[in-house]
Amino acid sequence: MGSLNALVAVCLIYVAFLFGVAFAAERATLRGKGAWLQLPLVYTLSLSVYCTAWTFYGAVGYAARSGLEYLTIYIGPSLVLFGWWWFLRKLVRIGRSQRITSIADMISSRYGKSNMLAVGVTILAVIGTTPYIALQLQSVTTSFAVFSGAPGGASDLSATALWVAGGLAVFTIIFGTRNLDANERHYGVVMAIAVEAVVKLFALLAVGVFVVWGIADGPSDILARIEASKIAKWEIQGGRWAGLIFLSAAAVLCLPRMFQVMVVENENEDHLRTASWAFPAYLMVMSLFVVPIAVVGLDLMPAGSNPDMFVLTLPLATGNEGLAMLSFLGGFSSATSMVIVAAIALSTMVSNHIVMPIWLSLSGGVRASISGDVRGVVLLSRRVSIAVILLLGYIYYRFSGGGTALASIGLISFAGVAQFLPVLVGGVFWRGATRVGALVGLTVGFVLWAYCLLLPSFGDSVLLPLSVMESGPLGIGWLKPQALFGISGLDPLIHAIFWSISLNALSFFLVSMLGVPSPLERLQGAQFVNIFEHSSRAPSWTGGVAKSEDLMIMAQRIMGAREAQTLFEREATQQGLTGVLPEPNSDFLQVLERELSGSVGAATAHAMIGQIVGGASVSVQDLMAVANETAQIMEYSNQLEVKSEELERTARQLRRANDKLLLVSEQKDEFLSQVSHELRTPMTSVRAFSEILRDSERLSASEKRKYGGIIHDEAVRLTRLLDDLLDLNVLENGGVSLNTQRARLDTLLDHAIKTAVSGAETVLRVEKANAAHVELETDVDRLSQVFINVIRNAQKYCDAKEPILTITVTEEDERVLIDFADNGTGIEEASQELIFEKFARVNQQKAGGAGLGLAICREIMQRLGGEISYLPGQGGAAFRVTIPQRLRQAAQ
């Protein structure tokens, strides 16, 4: 009893620690300090939710029973991650572009945002995941019984399983349903899972090290034990290995929890690049000591011992309770992380695709929801769904008896969710796939899976009579669950996978070929299949009329008042409108639909907006049905829609061009005025002092030299101004000839610094942040002119007490970036767009040139194939010069 109490205490402390981790992560995110939560390492560790109690406990039992066959469960996911560029990258891009919240949302969005299809996927996902949740409850319950040393009866184990399910439900509800997010990301939960990934890896490695060097006499002894064990007599069954590798690869894509962490929780698709090698490495390390633990367990533990528990019973049998406690926490982490993420993913699907459509229908649709709080209904439905899902897992555990090998239960669940694979892959790569084809394929696949694998897993005569198992329904032998169509002798698992997946894919393909996609299915198909071309575009709303007030009321009830108002104000500002209500045009409706999809799912959000708009794709489909149009006319309709969008864009461009012409006209007048002023000033000085020299006979020699010097300086100034004007005119008209030479960038910068700083009245300290040993091929004189102008600008206008200019050089792809940043107060935001215009001088207080320097710099950089731009937010004034790096050769 003492050890059991200690175990319970450790579990409570560990759960409290996870609460703290999750809470700290959420707080950091809310304060904007959660950048570390978006690291590739955290994303990779979150993928370890694949490694459940089956991996921690069941892999050893699998190895003890079937030898190296357990490796197939690791090979499949590794192959998928290695090929991330082909499929995973596309899934993540679709998820981010379409605001996907679950695998049901992904499939329903692809096939015309069909809520019927989403409901079917949700139900099948719940049924397929229930055995896996039961597996986790079984592993935790069994490990409790083993650790306490008093397993007790079935009723005691069931009570423990019920308490475990309740505790997991509470944790998941607290950190999985705290708020509604348009992207459905749960930073606290993800961070807790990443921590659990480290715990279970460390625990399994600790047990493995103890077994190899603490119980055995090192690797040589382990190899000798393996050679003498039945594990050494394993034989590869090609069909079973291929089937299991396929099954595990399908599972890592289709398991709701894996889709949640891999696609929905993904912050940056580049994280896949790290995960493509780091996650297979994690799996390899997790499997490193599986065989040694299994073979030592078979040697030391009594006959009839449960090999699934060797990871726990070996430390206990050798009196190492501390290691046993660590092992228990590893298994506990493996089980809880899976249950938490699976419950979050499934509850989101149940809420978005089953509860919310039913509630909206019963409440009279969107307009009836004006008096209710949709946000509260969504959160409540998700919390209840989590509790119900865990209860279903407990019920499966009770009905299945809790005595099946962990690996067998896991494979049943894998085979169930693998039925999503044909419609998922087909939808991403085949534009001709249809909603009806997906429905038929999924139905056929899941019926066969349930009949051939799920129902028999409960045991003889529990859900399927023994007569059906032995003779088939009504004595029809070729319909026996494990010898379908008269094919017998296959492994039951491979038999079920073969028939369910093959007939699923065949039905999906044939029905899609015989049918015609609807306009919305065609549009979504193009978006999904060509996601990299269309990821910045979303399908548009056309044909309806909506009031912004109605849309605001609906959005407030779903998103919350503050979030909705912020969204509407932002969109109104982007449209150039004053107030908080934007025009309900196509672009705004798409933005609103994406935001609402995070709370109620893509299909429901589309239906709700469609009801208010009163048009969109439904009216197009009805029109097509009445007119009996063919598929070619549907495609033509889509093309007209695209043309309409292009005309709208052209009209907007013409308006912008007209505004620009008016601005250019104003700038021309201002230019002429400023040219006259700039020329008149030195000419007036020259005229005045020359008249003094001409008319005054009493001037001394020193006064004559003084006035002559002024005339000379003003003449130089006038000449410089005329040269700048001529230079700018030549550049603008494209009449400049480039004199291309090879030069080192650091040499050009040193020359420009020396030229600009020497002889100046203001002392400017120039610092180069890094060496720029890069060799370029460009017009050296013109590029030096740009550098000198930028440095002189800092010298003239930096208002710091001790002016400092920092030059930083960065190489990026085929470009070189040179940043010039001073420590002054910078340029006001309102003036930043004007500084590159002719005669633009922001600081009129300071004496300077005519305001042509930066305009000349801009024209020079355009001729050199680069650009110069102002960098806001750097503290002082900062300019970036970008030049093409035609020679990527380091200076010797």
Stockholm file with secondary structure:
# STOCKHOLM 1.0

chainA/1-892         MGSLNALVAVCLIYVAFLFGVAFAAERATLRGKGAWLQLPLVYTLSLSVYCTAWTFYGAVGYAARSGLEYLTIYIGPSLVLFGWWWFLRKLVRIGRSQRITSIADMISSRYGKSNMLAVGVTILAVIGTTPYIALQLQSVTTSFAVFSGAPGGASDLSATALWVAGGLAVFTIIFGTRNLDANERHYGVVMAIAVEAVVKLFALLAVGVFVVWGIADGPSDILARIEASKIAKWEIQGGRWAGLIFLSAAAVLCLPRMFQVMVVENENEDHLRTASWAFPAYLMVMSLFVVPIAVVGLDLMPAGSNPDMFVLTLPLATGNEGLAMLSFLGGFSSATSMVIVAAIALSTMVSNHIVMPIWLSLSGGVRASISGDVRGVVLLSRRVSIAVILLLGYIYYRFSGGGTALASIGLISFAGVAQFLPVLVGGVFWRGATRVGALVGLTVGFVLWAYCLLLPSFGDSVLLPLSVMESGPLGIGWLKPQALFGISGLDPLIHAIFWSISLNALSFFLVSMLGVPSPLERLQGAQFVNIFEHSSRAPSWTGGVAKSEDLMIMAQRIMGAREAQTLFEREATQQGLTGVLPEPNSDFLQVLERELSGSVGAATAHAMIGQIVGGASVSVQDLMAVANETAQIMEYSNQLEVKSEELERTARQLRRANDKLLLVSEQKDEFLSQVSHELRTPMTSVRAFSEILRDSERLSASEKRKYGGIIHDEAVRLTRLLDDLLDLNVLENGGVSLNTQRARLDTLLDHAIKTAVSGAETVLRVEKANAAHVELETDVDRLSQVFINVIRNAQKYCDAKEPILTITVTEEDERVLIDFADNGTGIEEASQELIFEKFARVNQQKAGGAGLGLAICREIMQRLGGEISYLPGQGGAAFRVTIPQRLRQAAQ
#=GR chainA/1-892 SS CHHHHHHHHHHHHHHHHHHHHHHHHHHHHHTTCCGGGGSHHHHHHHGGGGSCHIIIIIHHHHHHHHGGGGGHHHHHHHHHHHTTTTTHHHHHHHHHHHTCCSHHHHHHHHTTTCHHHHHHHHHHHHHHHHHHHHHHHHHHHHHHHHHHTCCCCHHHHHHHHHHHHHHHHHHHHHHHSSCCCTTCCCHHHHHHHHHHHHHHHHHHHHHHHIIIIIISSSHHHHHHHHHHSGGGGCCCCHHHHHHHHHHHHHHHHHCHHHHIIIIITCSCTTHHHHHHHHHHHHHHHHTTTHHHHHHHHHHHSCTTCCGGGHHHHHHHHTTCHHHHHHHHHHHHHHHHHHHHHHHHHHHHHHIIIIIHHHHHHHTTSTTGGGGSCHHHHHHHHHHHHHHHHHHHHHHHHHHHTTCSCHHHHHHHHHHHHGGGHHHHHHHHHCTTCCHHHHHHHHHHHHHHHIIIIIGGGGCTTTSSCHHHHHHCGGGCTTEETTEETTCCSSCHHHHHHHHHHHHHHHHHHHHHHHSCCCHHHHHHHHHHHTHHHHTTCCCCCCSCCCCHHHHHHHHHHHHCHHHHHHHHHHHHHHTTCSSSCCCCCHHHHHHHHHHHHHHHCHHHHHHHHHHHHTCTHHHHHHHHHHHTCCHHHHHHHHHHHHHHHHHHHHHHHHHHHHHHHHHHHHHHHHHHHHHHHHHHHHHHHHHHHHHHHHHCSSCCHHHHHHHHHHHHHHHHHHHHHHHHHHHHHHHHTTCCCCCEEEEEHHHHHHHHHHHHHTTCSSCCEEEESSCCCEEEEEEHHHHHHHHHHHHHHHHHHCCSSSCEEEEEEEEETTEEEEEEEESSCCCCGGGTTTTTSTTCCSCTTSCCCCSCHHHHHHHHHHHTTCEEEECTTSSSCEEEEEEECSCCEECC
#=GC SS_cons         CHHHHHHHHHHHHHHHHHHHHHHHHHHHHHTTCCGGGGSHHHHHHHGGGGSCHIIIIIHHHHHHHHGGGGGHHHHHHHHHHHTTTTTHHHHHHHHHHHTCCSHHHHHHHHTTTCHHHHHHHHHHHHHHHHHHHHHHHHHHHHHHHHHHTCCCCHHHHHHHHHHHHHHHHHHHHHHHSSCCCTTCCCHHHHHHHHHHHHHHHHHHHHHHHIIIIIISSSHHHHHHHHHHSGGGGCCCCHHHHHHHHHHHHHHHHHCHHHHIIIIITCSCTTHHHHHHHHHHHHHHHHTTTHHHHHHHHHHHSCTTCCGGGHHHHHHHHTTCHHHHHHHHHHHHHHHHHHHHHHHHHHHHHHIIIIIHHHHHHHTTSTTGGGGSCHHHHHHHHHHHHHHHHHHHHHHHHHHHTTCSCHHHHHHHHHHHHGGGHHHHHHHHHCTTCCHHHHHHHHHHHHHHHIIIIIGGGGCTTTSSCHHHHHHCGGGCTTEETTEETTCCSSCHHHHHHHHHHHHHHHHHHHHHHHSCCCHHHHHHHHHHHTHHHHTTCCCCCCSCCCCHHHHHHHHHHHHCHHHHHHHHHHHHHHTTCSSSCCCCCHHHHHHHHHHHHHHHCHHHHHHHHHHHHTCTHHHHHHHHHHHTCCHHHHHHHHHHHHHHHHHHHHHHHHHHHHHHHHHHHHHHHHHHHHHHHHHHHHHHHHHHHHHHHHHCSSCCHHHHHHHHHHHHHHHHHHHHHHHHHHHHHHHHTTCCCCCEEEEEHHHHHHHHHHHHHTTCSSCCEEEESSCCCEEEEEEHHHHHHHHHHHHHHHHHHCCSSSCEEEEEEEEETTEEEEEEEESSCCCCGGGTTTTTSTTCCSCTTSCCCCSCHHHHHHHHHHHTTCEEEECTTSSSCEEEEEEECSCCEECC
//
